[in-house]
């Protein structure tokens, strides 16, 4: 429990507005992911001990930039084990998050985590993003799933035109790493880009970025 508390402090160092309930949900993440990761590997072995830094805080970088208001509907494409969707759903209990992945066993973990944390604002779908035609969203979020040009190709049709947030137009928000020069050039997009090492001091965030492509 002490190690978990220490891990959580990596998050609360930057985000201090959590309620008691949210803090309990964040604390539970470690046990629940360790339990399910033994059965279905969704977090690499070397990363499970760094869950709060490399997965939770990394996911919450989106909240640090976007600070979602107006109750937008958000879809997380290629969610894997539930990142960035699960941490964002904890941060924003009033916002609906739809977590999508093409691998069903990963969504089993997501569903079990959401149930254990009693997250009422998380739904899931076993699907490829490009096959979703029955719903629209305000924001698409994703973490290191595919090149930006593909994320935009899959995500743009899922976005509705009418915006709910005054500060940001509807769009794609993705977490990426490494040298993105060629990837961005190839996409033909001109995303707004934030360097995560300007927000978080941990070594892990060197050469990590948040990209925002408005509709």
trRosetta pair geometry for C-beta under 8 A, 3 or more apart (Angstrom, degrees):
i j d omega theta_ij theta_ji phi_ij phi_ji
1 4 5.5 -53 -151 36 35 114
1 5 6.3 40 150 -22 67 104
2 5 5.6 -51 -149 34 32 114
2 6 6.4 34 151 -20 63 104
3 6 5.6 -53 -151 36 32 114
3 7 6.4 36 150 -21 65 104
4 7 5.6 -53 -151 35 33 113
4 8 6.4 34 151 -21 65 104
4 27 6.0 81 144 -155 123 76
4 30 4.4 -145 -122 35 109 162
4 31 7.4 -10 -98 -38 149 82
5 8 5.7 -53 -149 34 31 112
5 9 6.7 40 149 -29 62 99
5 27 7.3 7 -85 -120 62 106
6 9 5.6 -46 -156 21 34 117
6 10 7.9 46 146 -25 57 89
7 10 6.0 -41 -173 12 43 114
7 11 7.9 30 139 -6 63 98
7 30 6.5 114 67 -83 149 132
7 50 7.7 -178 -131 -141 111 32
7 51 6.4 37 179 59 145 86
7 52 3.8 144 161 6 93 135
7 53 7.3 -107 -155 -21 81 81
8 11 5.6 -55 -167 36 51 110
8 12 6.1 35 144 -11 81 109
8 23 7.5 80 179 -157 143 80
8 26 5.7 108 -130 130 113 115
8 27 6.0 -24 -70 -88 149 69
8 52 5.7 -139 -82 -116 35 151
9 12 5.5 -57 -131 47 41 103
9 13 6.0 62 160 -40 67 95
10 13 6.1 -41 -156 13 23 119
10 52 4.8 129 56 118 119 116
10 53 4.8 -63 156 -76 159 83
10 57 5.8 -84 129 -45 102 142
10 202 7.1 29 -155 -58 115 142
11 14 6.7 -81 -171 44 36 93
11 15 5.9 -35 163 42 78 108
11 26 6.6 -136 78 -167 157 143
11 52 5.4 -104 -30 -175 106 107
11 56 5.5 -44 -81 118 132 121
11 57 5.2 -147 -95 -76 75 90
11 60 6.8 89 -143 20 100 156
12 15 6.3 -78 -117 72 37 67
12 16 6.1 78 -171 -98 75 60
12 18 7.0 -80 -107 17 95 127
12 23 7.8 32 -83 -115 128 102
14 57 6.9 92 37 -140 137 108
14 60 7.6 142 94 109 124 128
14 64 7.1 -32 158 -92 123 127
14 199 7.3 62 -144 159 139 91
14 200 6.4 -40 -73 -98 151 89
15 18 6.6 70 130 -36 100 99
15 60 6.2 -74 -35 166 148 148
15 63 7.4 36 -101 97 136 132
15 64 7.8 -109 -73 -77 102 90
15 91 7.4 -64 -170 -116 154 112
18 22 4.0 -133 -163 93 96 124
18 23 5.0 121 124 -57 129 80
18 26 7.0 -34 -147 -8 159 138
18 91 7.9 -77 -96 -114 90 62
19 22 4.7 98 50 7 74 101
19 23 7.1 -135 95 -4 40 87
20 23 5.7 -54 -150 36 32 112
20 24 6.5 34 152 -20 64 105
21 24 5.7 -55 -152 35 32 112
21 25 6.5 33 150 -19 65 104
22 25 5.5 -51 -149 35 35 113
22 26 6.3 35 153 -18 66 104
22 90 5.6 118 -148 171 88 91
22 91 7.3 80 -150 -97 134 34
22 93 7.5 -122 -83 -39 102 118
23 26 5.7 -52 -147 37 32 112
23 27 6.3 36 153 -21 64 105
24 27 5.6 -52 -147 35 32 114
24 28 6.4 36 153 -24 63 105
25 28 5.7 -54 -151 32 31 114
25 29 7.2 52 148 -42 60 90
25 90 5.0 -175 111 -129 135 116
25 117 4.6 70 -144 -157 97 109
25 118 7.8 -111 -100 50 109 80
25 119 7.4 96 -147 -67 138 93
26 29 5.8 -31 -163 -3 38 118
26 52 7.9 66 177 -117 103 106
26 56 7.0 91 -147 -154 98 149
26 87 7.9 56 -110 -126 91 81
26 90 6.2 120 -66 167 81 156
27 30 7.0 -48 180 16 43 105
28 31 6.0 -64 -163 43 52 106
28 32 5.6 39 151 -17 85 115
28 116 6.3 -172 157 135 130 107
28 117 5.7 166 84 -94 137 84
29 32 6.0 -68 -143 43 27 106
29 33 5.8 17 167 -13 69 113
29 51 6.6 -178 127 142 110 135
29 52 7.7 121 85 -83 132 78
29 56 6.6 98 114 -79 167 129
29 86 7.5 131 -118 135 116 130
29 113 7.4 37 -127 -156 70 114
29 117 7.4 19 -73 -78 71 129
30 33 6.4 -63 -145 40 20 102
30 34 6.2 19 159 -17 61 111
30 51 5.9 162 -106 58 74 149
30 52 7.5 -27 -73 -47 103 97
31 34 5.9 -60 -147 37 26 110
31 35 6.2 27 157 -21 64 109
32 35 5.8 -55 -150 34 29 113
32 36 6.4 10 160 -4 65 110
32 112 7.2 178 -174 125 108 93
32 113 5.2 120 137 -117 134 75
32 116 4.7 163 -111 89 136 160
32 117 7.2 -81 -17 -45 166 92
33 36 6.1 -63 -140 47 31 98
33 37 5.5 36 161 -29 68 114
33 42 7.7 -107 -151 70 92 108
33 43 6.0 33 175 2 120 144
33 48 6.8 -172 126 -141 111 92
33 51 6.0 141 75 -127 153 146
33 81 7.2 68 -133 167 106 134
33 109 7.9 60 -124 -178 64 117
33 113 6.9 29 -72 -101 73 122
34 37 5.8 -55 -136 34 24 114
34 38 7.0 33 159 -27 57 99
34 48 6.3 106 -98 179 75 124
35 38 6.4 -60 -172 20 27 110
35 39 7.6 4 145 -2 60 107
36 39 5.7 -62 -158 42 46 106
36 40 6.1 -28 167 46 84 91
36 42 7.2 -4 118 18 107 119
36 109 4.6 131 153 -130 141 95
36 112 5.7 150 -89 85 139 140
36 113 7.0 -89 8 -57 155 90
37 40 7.2 -80 -122 74 27 51
37 41 6.0 52 -165 -119 71 48
37 42 6.2 -109 -105 38 79 76
37 43 5.3 -51 -109 42 133 96
37 48 5.8 161 123 -107 171 134
37 81 7.9 12 -89 -127 91 145
37 109 7.8 66 -70 -133 54 139
40 105 5.0 -159 -141 158 137 108
40 106 7.1 -168 149 -89 127 42
40 108 6.5 104 0 74 168 115
40 109 5.4 -139 80 -55 126 115
41 44 7.7 50 177 -100 107 36
41 45 7.9 -35 -140 -51 118 77
42 80 5.9 141 -166 159 98 86
42 81 3.0 125 148 -81 128 114
42 82 7.7 51 148 7 147 82
42 106 5.5 122 -108 -132 116 85
42 109 5.0 -142 -18 66 150 168
43 47 5.3 -123 174 90 91 109
43 48 5.0 115 111 -83 120 79
43 51 6.7 7 -167 -104 160 93
43 55 6.6 -43 -120 -65 122 151
43 81 5.7 -49 -49 11 81 171
44 47 4.4 75 61 12 88 109
44 48 7.2 -144 87 -29 42 79
45 48 6.2 -39 -149 5 30 113
46 49 7.5 -61 -179 30 36 100
46 50 7.7 0 140 15 64 114
47 50 5.4 -78 -155 57 52 97
47 51 7.0 96 146 -80 76 53
47 54 5.1 -110 -151 90 103 149
47 55 6.9 98 160 -40 118 108
48 51 5.9 6 -164 -59 40 99
50 53 4.9 -55 -179 52 91 108
50 54 4.5 58 119 -3 108 117
50 55 7.8 127 111 -2 71 87
50 204 7.4 157 168 -78 140 149
51 54 6.9 -72 -123 52 14 86
51 55 5.2 -39 -164 37 57 122
51 56 6.3 52 141 -14 74 104
52 55 7.3 -41 -81 55 9 80
52 56 4.7 -34 -141 40 49 128
52 57 6.2 57 153 -21 64 98
53 56 7.5 27 -10 49 13 84
53 57 5.4 -21 -139 29 35 129
53 58 7.4 59 146 -30 45 91
53 202 5.7 -153 -155 180 122 172
53 204 5.8 122 148 18 114 155
54 57 7.6 32 -20 49 14 94
54 58 5.8 6 180 -19 32 131
54 204 5.7 -122 -92 -161 82 154
55 58 5.9 -43 -118 39 11 113
55 59 6.3 13 162 -20 53 109
55 81 7.9 -33 -148 81 140 122
55 83 5.1 -97 -164 -95 91 152
55 87 7.5 165 136 -35 75 132
56 59 5.9 -58 -152 33 25 110
56 60 6.4 15 155 -13 62 111
56 83 8.0 -104 -77 -114 37 114
56 87 4.8 151 -145 -96 66 136
57 60 5.6 -60 -144 42 33 109
57 61 7.2 60 150 -43 61 82
57 200 6.4 109 157 -116 125 152
57 202 7.7 81 101 21 154 143
58 61 6.0 -29 -169 -7 36 115
58 83 7.3 38 85 -178 107 129
58 84 7.4 -125 110 -97 76 100
58 143 7.3 86 132 -141 112 135
58 175 6.4 98 165 -171 94 157
58 196 7.6 15 -130 -156 69 158
58 204 7.6 -85 -72 130 111 126
58 205 7.6 -173 -100 -94 83 90
58 208 7.2 -88 -133 -179 101 152
59 62 6.6 -40 170 12 51 108
59 83 4.9 -116 -77 -155 125 88
59 84 3.3 157 -145 -133 92 84
59 85 7.8 -86 -156 13 133 26
59 86 7.5 -12 172 61 172 69
59 87 4.0 122 91 49 136 135
59 88 6.2 -118 156 -35 108 85
59 143 6.8 -56 -99 -71 76 145
59 175 7.5 -98 -104 -26 41 156
60 63 4.8 -38 -163 31 69 115
60 64 6.4 79 139 -27 75 93
60 84 7.6 176 -45 -157 35 111
60 87 5.3 -96 -54 144 87 130
60 88 7.1 172 -96 -77 59 65
60 91 6.3 138 -119 -60 101 146
61 64 5.3 -48 -151 29 39 119
61 65 6.8 25 155 -9 67 104
61 175 6.4 104 66 -104 128 118
61 194 7.8 -179 169 97 108 125
61 196 5.3 -33 -129 -118 147 112
61 199 6.3 129 -131 79 92 154
61 200 7.3 -80 -91 -16 104 126
61 208 7.8 -144 -69 132 172 118
61 210 5.5 -160 134 -62 115 128
62 65 6.3 -67 -156 42 30 100
62 66 5.7 -10 167 12 71 120
62 84 5.6 97 1 151 137 162
62 88 6.3 -24 75 -89 128 123
62 141 5.9 25 -130 -135 160 131
62 173 5.5 98 -137 141 110 134
62 175 7.0 -86 -56 -53 97 106
62 210 6.5 167 -90 -134 58 131
63 66 6.4 -67 -118 55 26 88
63 67 6.4 73 -178 -84 61 45
63 68 7.1 -66 -120 3 73 91
63 88 6.3 175 -54 -118 107 81
63 91 5.1 -74 -91 151 157 163
63 92 7.4 -170 -109 -35 118 107
64 67 7.6 -6 -174 -53 11 81
64 199 5.6 85 141 -156 157 146
65 173 7.8 173 82 -148 125 126
65 194 5.5 -155 -97 2 136 163
65 210 5.5 -169 -10 107 156 156
65 212 7.2 -152 135 -46 138 132
66 139 7.6 62 -157 -123 156 162
66 168 6.1 -46 -141 -4 85 161
66 173 6.2 -29 -58 -108 139 159
66 212 7.6 154 -80 -100 100 133
67 167 7.5 10 71 66 101 156
68 72 5.8 -108 -160 31 112 111
68 74 7.3 -53 -116 -53 156 136
68 92 5.7 -4 69 -98 125 156
68 95 5.9 23 120 -78 141 160
68 139 7.5 -107 -107 9 119 152
68 165 6.9 -92 -146 -85 57 135
69 164 7.9 -157 103 128 60 91
69 165 5.6 114 63 -120 78 90
69 166 7.5 -26 80 22 125 85
69 167 7.3 77 33 15 117 113
70 164 3.7 167 135 149 127 95
70 165 4.9 -160 30 -78 135 57
70 166 7.5 144 -46 -12 137 72
71 94 5.9 -81 -100 134 97 100
71 95 5.7 -171 -139 -100 55 72
71 96 7.8 49 -176 4 88 83
71 164 6.6 -94 69 167 60 150
72 95 6.5 10 60 -141 60 117
72 137 7.6 71 163 177 92 75
72 138 3.5 -107 -161 70 108 149
72 139 5.6 60 136 0 141 103
72 164 4.8 178 -83 58 79 132
72 165 6.1 -33 -50 -33 126 105
72 170 7.6 168 -143 -105 131 85
73 95 7.7 178 -100 -172 30 83
73 96 5.4 -16 -123 72 75 107
73 98 7.2 21 176 -6 94 112
73 136 7.7 96 77 107 136 57
73 137 4.6 -122 107 -134 97 71
73 138 5.3 122 48 3 65 91
73 139 7.8 174 89 31 46 68
74 85 7.8 173 116 -120 110 84
74 88 7.1 -85 105 130 155 142
74 95 6.3 33 7 156 116 120
74 96 7.1 165 31 90 71 57
74 97 5.2 -24 78 -110 100 70
74 98 7.2 177 93 24 48 74
74 137 6.1 100 -117 -173 18 123
74 138 6.7 -48 -73 60 62 88
74 139 4.8 -13 -115 69 87 98
74 140 7.7 161 -160 -94 65 19
74 141 6.0 17 -179 -3 112 112
75 97 7.7 145 -100 -164 26 56
75 98 4.6 -27 -108 70 76 103
75 99 7.9 170 -160 -82 56 25
75 100 6.2 11 -175 -2 101 119
75 129 7.8 124 140 -129 130 101
75 132 7.8 180 -151 98 156 168
75 135 7.8 134 -71 109 133 121
75 137 4.5 -127 -9 -49 104 167
75 139 7.5 -176 30 95 63 53
75 140 5.4 -23 71 -113 94 67
75 141 7.3 173 87 27 43 70
75 155 8.0 178 81 -132 115 87
75 158 5.9 -74 44 156 152 143
76 79 4.4 70 119 -88 112 105
76 82 8.0 61 107 -156 155 42
76 84 6.3 -154 -125 59 126 67
76 85 3.6 -107 -5 -63 162 112
76 88 7.7 162 -70 41 128 135
76 97 6.3 21 -12 -176 111 103
76 98 7.1 180 21 85 70 49
76 99 4.7 -11 60 -114 114 69
76 100 6.6 170 82 25 58 71
76 140 8.0 142 -96 -167 25 56
76 141 5.1 -28 -103 75 73 95
76 142 6.7 145 -161 -85 60 53
77 100 5.2 -17 -115 69 57 114
77 129 4.1 19 -140 -83 131 133
77 140 6.0 -2 -4 -166 115 105
77 141 7.7 161 17 75 70 42
77 142 5.1 -31 62 -86 83 114
77 145 6.7 -131 109 49 82 170
77 151 7.3 156 76 -139 130 82
77 154 6.2 160 170 121 164 130
77 155 6.4 -137 6 -84 148 92
77 158 7.9 166 -58 12 129 165
78 100 7.3 -4 -25 94 32 80
78 101 6.0 81 -135 -112 29 76
78 102 7.7 -13 -101 3 69 90
78 129 7.2 -50 -30 -34 80 119
78 142 5.7 50 51 -143 105 108
78 143 7.7 -144 98 50 100 62
78 145 3.4 94 96 -129 157 146
78 146 6.9 163 -38 -12 164 98
79 82 5.7 23 159 -103 111 28
79 83 6.8 138 -171 45 69 35
79 85 5.1 -19 -131 3 124 130
79 99 4.1 22 -52 -167 170 96
79 100 6.2 124 -9 53 107 38
79 101 5.0 -99 45 -51 80 105
79 106 7.4 163 88 134 80 120
79 107 7.7 79 69 -93 118 77
79 110 6.3 51 116 -93 131 148
79 124 7.8 -109 48 -127 151 95
80 83 6.3 -29 66 42 110 84
80 101 6.3 150 -54 -107 25 139
80 103 7.9 24 -117 51 48 122
80 106 5.5 -95 -165 -168 36 142
80 143 7.7 -78 17 68 124 108
80 145 7.8 -157 -34 -97 104 97
81 106 6.0 -101 -74 -160 49 95
81 109 5.5 -42 -137 105 77 138
81 110 6.7 172 -175 -67 35 81
81 113 7.9 82 170 -20 80 150
82 85 5.5 -99 -169 67 61 98
82 86 3.7 38 153 -26 116 121
82 99 6.2 -6 -122 -149 66 158
82 109 7.0 -124 -21 111 111 94
82 110 4.3 154 -74 -113 102 89
82 113 5.7 -87 -25 62 169 150
82 114 7.6 -170 -125 -47 138 90
83 86 6.5 -47 -75 31 55 97
83 87 6.8 33 -121 5 78 107
83 143 5.5 -41 123 32 88 157
84 87 6.0 -66 -169 52 68 104
84 88 5.4 62 139 -24 93 116
84 141 5.6 -80 59 146 118 130
84 142 7.9 168 15 -146 100 5
84 143 5.2 128 -30 -45 89 123
84 175 6.7 114 -46 -6 128 133
85 88 5.8 -71 -147 43 26 109
85 89 6.0 27 160 -24 69 109
85 97 4.9 147 -159 165 96 134
85 99 4.3 158 110 -91 174 110
85 110 7.5 24 79 -145 130 124
85 122 6.9 106 152 -128 112 108
85 141 7.1 154 -73 80 71 123
86 89 5.7 -54 -145 33 30 112
86 90 6.7 32 155 -19 62 101
86 99 7.6 21 -50 -80 72 151
86 110 7.0 -147 -62 -140 114 82
86 113 5.9 -23 -121 122 145 136
86 114 7.0 -128 -115 -74 97 79
86 117 7.7 112 -165 26 105 157
86 119 7.3 -132 -142 -41 74 169
86 122 7.1 18 -104 -103 64 148
87 90 5.6 -52 -152 33 35 113
87 91 6.4 35 151 -19 66 107
88 91 5.4 -54 -147 39 35 114
88 92 6.1 -13 166 23 71 107
88 95 7.8 -61 148 82 95 130
88 97 6.2 132 94 -92 107 145
88 141 7.1 81 -22 71 167 171
89 92 6.7 -73 -130 62 25 76
89 93 7.3 65 168 -98 61 47
89 95 7.5 -132 -119 79 56 88
89 97 4.6 -101 -80 20 103 143
89 114 7.5 -15 104 -116 159 98
89 119 5.2 54 135 -162 129 136
89 121 5.4 179 -155 87 99 102
89 122 5.0 11 -134 -67 163 104
90 93 7.3 -2 -158 -66 26 82
90 117 7.1 -66 -89 169 103 146
90 119 7.0 -74 -74 -100 65 119
92 95 4.0 2 136 22 123 118
92 97 7.9 116 76 -44 108 111
92 121 7.5 -120 107 116 74 159
93 119 7.8 -135 -122 -140 81 74
93 120 7.6 51 -167 49 91 91
93 121 5.8 165 -163 -5 47 141
94 121 7.2 126 159 -93 1 150
95 121 6.2 86 81 176 43 142
96 121 5.3 -132 -105 -166 46 85
96 123 7.2 6 -174 7 99 105
97 121 6.0 69 15 132 84 89
97 122 5.3 -18 72 -107 100 68
97 123 7.5 173 91 30 52 64
98 123 5.1 -18 -114 72 72 96
98 124 7.4 156 -167 -96 57 24
98 125 6.6 13 177 -1 100 109
98 135 7.3 109 -53 118 179 156
98 137 7.0 -128 35 -88 124 131
99 107 7.3 160 112 -122 104 89
99 110 5.5 -148 110 -177 148 151
99 122 6.3 4 -4 -165 116 97
99 123 7.3 174 23 88 72 42
99 124 4.8 -30 71 -106 90 79
99 125 7.6 166 85 23 46 65
100 124 7.1 158 -82 -162 40 60
100 125 4.9 -14 -108 65 85 94
100 126 8.0 172 -152 -90 64 12
100 127 5.7 -49 -157 62 109 88
100 129 5.9 115 110 -85 142 73
100 132 6.9 -64 -119 -47 156 141
101 104 7.9 178 96 -71 97 24
101 106 5.0 -69 116 83 160 125
101 107 5.4 -171 50 -56 111 95
101 110 7.6 151 7 -14 129 145
101 124 7.8 -26 19 -164 88 104
101 126 7.0 -30 76 -121 66 54
102 126 7.3 81 -141 -175 26 64
102 127 6.7 -48 -96 126 63 18
102 128 4.8 25 -87 -77 116 72
103 106 4.5 63 93 5 105 114
103 107 7.3 166 93 -11 58 85
103 126 8.0 -106 85 -142 16 90
104 107 5.6 -60 -155 36 40 110
104 108 6.7 50 148 -30 69 96
104 126 4.7 18 -98 -128 82 136
105 108 5.3 -36 -155 18 43 120
105 109 7.3 45 149 -15 62 94
106 109 5.9 -51 -164 31 40 111
106 110 6.6 41 141 -18 68 104
107 110 5.0 -47 -146 37 45 118
107 111 6.1 47 154 -21 71 101
107 124 4.9 141 -158 168 112 141
107 125 7.8 -117 -124 75 150 16
107 126 5.5 -122 18 -79 159 85
108 111 5.9 -53 -148 36 29 110
108 112 6.4 27 153 -17 63 108
109 112 5.7 -58 -147 38 31 110
109 113 6.2 31 155 -20 66 106
110 113 5.8 -56 -148 36 28 110
110 114 6.3 27 155 -17 64 108
110 122 7.5 -143 163 163 98 133
110 124 5.5 130 102 -94 129 141
111 114 5.8 -54 -145 38 30 111
111 115 6.2 30 155 -19 64 108
111 124 5.8 -93 -69 13 91 148
112 115 5.7 -54 -146 37 30 112
112 116 6.2 31 155 -20 65 107
113 116 5.8 -55 -146 36 29 110
113 117 6.3 11 160 -3 64 112
113 119 7.9 11 120 12 74 129
114 117 6.2 -67 -145 48 26 100
114 119 4.3 -87 -152 54 77 113
114 122 4.3 -126 -127 77 136 141
114 124 7.7 -161 0 -34 152 114
115 118 7.3 23 -175 -76 32 41
115 119 7.9 -68 -48 35 21 78
119 122 4.5 35 119 3 121 118
125 132 7.1 88 108 -93 155 119
127 131 5.1 -131 -176 74 104 115
127 132 5.8 106 121 -61 144 90
128 131 4.7 85 63 1 85 107
128 132 7.9 -148 93 -18 49 81
128 154 7.8 -105 160 -136 85 128
129 132 6.1 -51 -164 13 41 113
129 140 7.9 67 -152 -144 137 129
129 154 4.0 66 97 171 127 123
129 155 6.8 -27 166 -72 143 58
129 158 6.9 -71 -177 -40 97 142
130 153 7.6 -7 -92 124 115 89
130 154 4.9 -88 -62 -123 83 87
130 157 7.7 70 -133 46 62 135
132 135 6.2 -44 170 44 111 93
132 158 6.2 34 90 -101 120 112
133 157 7.9 -32 -110 143 68 125
135 158 7.3 15 96 -150 77 88
136 158 6.4 162 -132 179 50 49
136 159 6.7 36 -165 154 90 11
136 160 3.9 90 148 -59 130 96
137 140 6.4 110 86 -66 132 67
137 158 5.4 6 27 148 103 98
137 159 6.3 -56 72 -104 72 48
137 160 6.7 176 62 -2 19 91
137 170 7.9 154 114 -157 61 117
138 159 7.3 52 -152 -145 17 77
138 160 6.4 -39 -83 46 54 100
138 163 6.9 100 -146 -136 104 56
138 164 5.5 -47 -114 18 151 112
138 165 7.3 115 168 -5 135 100
138 170 4.8 -118 -166 -114 59 103
139 159 7.7 34 -96 -114 20 99
139 170 6.3 -141 -69 -149 58 67
139 171 6.5 0 -121 62 75 47
139 172 7.6 143 -164 -101 67 22
139 173 5.9 3 -174 4 116 112
140 151 7.4 166 124 173 130 92
140 154 7.9 159 -165 103 156 84
140 155 3.7 -156 70 -148 172 119
140 158 5.8 95 -74 78 119 126
140 159 6.5 -83 -20 -66 104 96
140 171 7.5 -88 34 137 83 35
140 172 4.8 -22 69 -111 106 71
140 173 7.1 168 85 26 53 65
141 172 7.9 155 -87 -163 31 54
141 173 4.9 -21 -106 73 77 97
141 174 7.0 158 -161 -85 48 51
142 145 4.9 -74 179 10 116 124
142 146 7.7 -34 155 30 147 82
142 151 5.5 -150 53 -134 154 125
142 155 7.4 -116 -18 -71 129 133
142 172 7.4 -19 16 -167 108 96
142 173 7.7 153 24 87 63 53
142 174 4.6 -15 68 -113 88 97
142 175 7.4 -148 102 27 50 72
143 174 6.9 179 -83 -160 30 70
143 175 4.4 -1 -122 53 76 114
144 174 7.8 148 -42 174 37 99
144 175 6.1 -48 -28 97 81 84
144 176 6.0 138 -87 -114 71 48
144 177 6.3 2 -97 9 122 98
145 151 6.7 115 66 -87 105 106
145 174 7.8 -102 23 -144 92 119
146 150 4.1 -74 138 83 129 132
146 151 5.5 163 73 -52 98 81
146 154 7.8 75 59 7 147 135
147 150 5.0 89 64 9 79 102
147 151 7.1 -148 98 -5 39 89
147 183 5.3 -148 -145 -148 95 104
147 186 7.0 -35 176 88 138 128
147 187 7.1 -166 152 -72 98 100
148 151 5.5 -55 -144 38 35 113
148 152 6.2 34 158 -18 68 106
148 174 6.8 -176 -109 58 80 148
148 176 7.2 -34 -63 -69 99 151
148 180 7.5 67 -25 -164 130 113
148 183 5.6 108 10 151 105 101
148 184 6.2 26 38 -96 155 56
148 186 8.0 133 58 75 96 89
148 187 4.4 -41 97 -76 107 150
148 189 6.3 -116 141 40 124 134
148 191 6.9 -107 -155 -26 145 142
148 211 6.4 -57 -110 114 126 163
148 213 7.4 131 -172 -41 110 140
149 152 5.9 -57 -150 38 28 110
149 153 6.3 31 151 -22 63 107
149 183 7.6 -143 -11 -176 91 70
149 186 5.7 -82 -33 118 137 90
149 187 3.8 -156 -70 -110 80 72
149 188 7.1 73 -109 20 106 85
149 189 7.5 -174 -91 -6 64 109
150 153 5.4 -52 -144 35 34 113
150 154 6.2 24 159 -10 67 106
151 154 6.1 -61 -146 44 27 103
151 155 5.5 12 161 -11 66 123
151 172 5.9 125 136 -168 107 143
151 174 5.6 15 167 -67 168 152
152 155 5.8 -61 -125 48 25 103
152 156 5.5 35 175 -36 66 107
152 172 5.8 -112 -96 -6 68 162
152 187 6.3 102 11 -163 140 114
152 189 6.1 -179 -69 -55 160 142
152 213 5.9 -49 -98 102 112 164
153 156 6.8 -34 -126 18 15 109
154 157 7.6 -78 179 33 28 99
154 158 7.5 10 143 -10 63 118
155 158 5.6 -71 -160 37 46 113
155 159 6.7 46 151 -34 78 104
155 172 4.6 92 109 -94 156 114
156 159 5.9 -54 -156 18 37 115
156 172 7.4 -51 -65 -42 65 118
156 215 7.1 134 -138 -118 80 85
159 170 5.0 145 -169 142 112 121
159 171 6.8 29 -122 -94 151 25
159 172 7.7 -90 -59 -50 134 73
159 215 5.1 -164 130 -84 148 130
160 170 6.4 -137 69 -124 61 171
161 170 7.2 -160 -144 38 15 141
161 215 6.9 -154 -118 130 53 149
162 170 7.9 64 79 -25 30 137
163 168 7.8 -158 -159 101 131 52
163 169 5.5 -91 -90 -138 145 54
163 170 5.2 -147 -100 -27 85 89
164 170 8.0 74 16 -71 76 96
165 168 5.0 2 105 52 134 76
165 169 7.8 -144 72 -74 97 11
165 170 8.0 139 32 -66 100 58
168 171 7.1 -101 163 25 103 112
168 212 7.2 -81 -148 -174 127 142
168 214 7.0 -148 -175 -98 78 109
169 214 4.0 69 70 -157 118 119
169 215 5.7 -131 145 39 114 82
170 214 7.2 102 75 -154 39 71
170 215 4.8 7 85 -2 88 129
171 212 6.0 77 104 -180 135 79
171 213 5.3 -166 -179 92 115 51
171 214 4.0 -89 -67 -113 144 36
171 215 5.1 -145 -83 -25 73 68
172 211 7.7 -5 112 111 95 93
172 212 7.2 165 87 -152 56 42
172 213 4.4 3 54 53 103 102
173 210 6.9 -4 -172 -176 88 99
173 211 7.3 166 -152 86 42 53
173 212 5.2 -3 -105 -105 77 79
174 210 7.5 165 85 -154 37 55
174 211 5.1 -13 61 60 85 100
174 213 8.0 8 9 4 102 103
175 196 7.9 42 -143 -58 97 138
175 208 7.1 0 -174 -178 93 98
175 209 7.4 161 -155 86 50 48
175 210 5.8 -27 -99 -102 66 69
175 211 7.9 -178 -82 20 18 77
176 180 5.8 76 121 -89 138 130
176 183 7.6 -163 -171 98 151 154
176 208 7.5 166 90 -157 40 56
176 209 5.2 -20 68 65 86 96
176 210 7.9 148 23 -100 74 22
176 211 5.9 18 9 -6 121 118
177 207 5.8 68 -166 125 79 87
177 208 4.9 -26 -101 -105 88 67
177 209 7.0 165 -90 18 35 77
178 207 5.8 42 -86 160 25 119
179 182 7.4 51 122 10 98 90
179 207 7.5 -42 -51 -152 54 116
180 183 4.9 -70 -159 53 66 115
180 184 5.2 64 143 -26 95 105
180 193 7.7 -179 72 -123 146 139
180 209 6.3 -75 -14 39 145 152
180 211 7.5 -170 -173 -65 163 132
181 184 6.4 -64 -151 36 20 104
181 185 6.3 18 156 -17 61 112
182 185 5.6 -57 -146 39 31 113
182 186 6.1 32 156 -21 67 109
183 186 5.9 -55 -147 36 27 111
183 187 6.6 30 152 -26 61 106
184 187 5.6 -54 -152 28 34 115
184 189 6.7 -95 -160 69 74 84
184 190 7.9 74 176 -111 110 35
184 191 6.5 -113 -131 25 112 105
184 211 7.8 -161 -97 -123 109 141
185 188 8.0 36 168 -63 34 38
187 191 7.9 12 90 -22 149 109
189 213 5.2 -26 -173 -122 144 126
191 211 4.2 22 146 -169 152 98
191 212 5.9 145 -169 63 93 37
191 213 4.6 -59 -100 -72 95 80
192 211 7.2 144 74 -158 51 49
192 212 4.4 -17 59 60 103 101
192 213 7.9 -173 20 -72 72 36
192 214 7.7 45 -3 -19 112 97
193 209 5.6 -18 -164 -170 97 125
193 210 7.2 152 -155 79 48 52
193 211 5.6 -13 -101 -102 75 71
193 212 7.9 -163 -70 22 34 72
194 198 7.1 -115 180 52 81 121
194 199 7.3 40 155 -31 118 122
194 209 6.6 147 75 -161 49 69
194 210 4.5 -6 56 55 104 101
194 212 7.9 41 -6 -7 101 105
195 198 4.7 85 83 -6 96 107
195 199 7.8 174 100 -4 57 84
195 208 7.7 104 -165 76 57 54
195 209 6.0 -40 -104 -103 47 78
196 199 5.5 -59 -158 39 51 109
196 200 5.8 -12 163 30 86 105
196 205 4.2 -119 115 -167 107 110
196 208 4.1 -34 38 94 134 100
196 209 6.4 -141 -13 -86 91 23
196 210 6.4 104 -66 -22 93 90
197 200 6.7 -72 -117 67 35 68
197 201 7.6 69 -161 -118 68 28
197 205 4.6 160 -79 113 67 97
197 206 5.1 48 -75 -92 141 47
197 207 7.6 32 -23 -8 127 34
197 208 6.8 119 -36 43 82 85
199 205 7.3 -114 63 175 84 156
200 204 7.9 -33 116 69 128 91
200 205 4.6 123 78 -24 109 164
201 205 7.8 88 67 42 7 128
202 205 5.5 92 73 -1 80 101
203 206 6.0 -25 -173 -8 54 113
204 208 7.3 17 135 -22 68 143
205 208 4.7 -91 -155 40 56 127
